[in-house]
Amino acid sequence: MYKLFGEPGWGSALIEAQLQWYQLPFEFESVGDLFRSHGARERLTRVNPLAQIPTLVMPDGQVITESAAITLYLADITKSDELVPAADSPERCAFLRWLVFLIANIYPTFTYKDDPSRFVTDKSAQEDFSKNVGQYRSRLWKIVEEAVQTEQFPTNRSFSALDIYLCVMTRWQPGRDWFAQHCPAVYNIARRVDGHPKLMACWQHNFPE
Ligand SMILES: N[C@@H](CCC(=O)N[C@@H](CS)C(=O)NCC(=O)O)C(=O)O
């Protein structure tokens, strides 16, 4: 049995969707709001020193963090290429490029913007920092949009874990309305994945209407 430390709607949804997809048995442990509850952060630190979710404990007790590492590892152990294109697949190269783009460029904008006081002490500087990180994030999403429109992003051709990332991350700031207006191709993928029959239970848990 896997144990997924998470919080509905947060980054654990990326992994919950994949565990459900592969039908791997797991227990979900809600950690609480890491930004509001000191206790939540302290409890998670015992398993993941960075106190981030997703944090996954494997059936043999090993801990794995970092959603991209988990994504690749789950594909390895299930020996499935349904969510991660196989090493010799023509889509592998673009898959890896954009998976790492999402987690190495876009995901950290949340780390910085969700609580800027961790990085900038002065209150008014925090506001400026937060605004600039938000603008930078918009620029990053527009790069993804361009890649989807020009078919460099592999998701137009076949379903993969990238579709799950787009579906979940477009729920976060600046939110779906912004995507509908500024990144319509990304938005359309997210809407399509919202209705994927294999993922309905996960979306209901994480994003109840
Ligand atoms: N690189 C990590 C990022 C995970 C992450 O930033 N998760 C957020 C929740 S969506 C978090 O735990 N934030 C708490 C914090 O920033 O302290 C991954 O891809 O799993």
The ligand as a MOL file (V3000), in Angstrom:
LIG
                    3D

  0  0  0     0  0            999 V3000
M  V30 BEGIN CTAB
M  V30 COUNTS 20 19 0 0 0
M  V30 BEGIN ATOM
M  V30 1 N 9.2190 20.3770 -6.9470 0
M  V30 2 C 8.1000 19.9240 -6.1530 0
M  V30 3 C 7.2230 21.1200 -5.7860 0
M  V30 4 C 6.1530 20.7380 -4.7840 0
M  V30 5 C 5.4630 21.9610 -4.1720 0
M  V30 6 O 5.9230 23.1030 -4.2810 0
M  V30 7 N 4.3020 21.7140 -3.5250 0
M  V30 8 C 3.5940 22.7590 -2.8250 0
M  V30 9 C 2.1170 22.4460 -2.7660 0
M  V30 10 S 1.2900 22.4670 -4.3260 0
M  V30 11 C 4.0590 22.8210 -1.4010 0
M  V30 12 O 4.1690 21.7830 -0.7740 0
M  V30 13 N 4.3180 24.0190 -0.8860 0
M  V30 14 C 4.7560 24.2060 0.4480 0
M  V30 15 C 5.9170 25.1690 0.5190 0
M  V30 16 O 6.2340 25.8210 -0.4900 0
M  V30 17 O 6.4910 25.2800 1.5890 0
M  V30 18 C 7.3330 18.8750 -6.9300 0
M  V30 19 O 7.3270 18.9100 -8.1740 0
M  V30 20 O 6.7500 17.9670 -6.3100 0
M  V30 END ATOM
M  V30 BEGIN BOND
M  V30 1 1 1 2
M  V30 2 1 2 3
M  V30 3 1 2 18
M  V30 4 1 3 4
M  V30 5 1 4 5
M  V30 6 2 5 6
M  V30 7 1 5 7
M  V30 8 1 7 8
M  V30 9 1 8 9
M  V30 10 1 8 11
M  V30 11 1 9 10
M  V30 12 2 11 12
M  V30 13 1 11 13
M  V30 14 1 13 14
M  V30 15 1 14 15
M  V30 16 2 15 16
M  V30 17 1 15 17
M  V30 18 2 18 19
M  V30 19 1 18 20
M  V30 END BOND
M  V30 END CTAB
M  END
